[in-house]
Amino acid sequence: MRLLYFAQMRQRIGCAEETVDPPAEVATVAALIDWLRGRGPVYAAALADDRAVKVAVNQVFARADAAVGPGDEVALFPPVTGG
């Protein structure tokens, strides 16, 4: 699974992208975020507030219950506001 981090997510986590191999039980966006939080304090802090994390799976905005799998591209970014 390819993870992409944007804006503050990238700054907090310290990289723009990475490839991960989560366990099979990580099958939804919510489970992926929970699993990432368990990877260490940097991830836990960056992903602490569910309302501050937007996710796209294969370039389509996704809700917490959306499915994710090994070949997916998952982008994580803060909410975007216009002005």
Secondary structure, DSSP 8 states (H G I E B T S, - for coil): -EEEE-HHHHHHHT-SEEE----TT--BHHHHHHHHHTT-HHHHHHTS-GGG-EEEETTEEE-TT-B--TT-EEEEE------
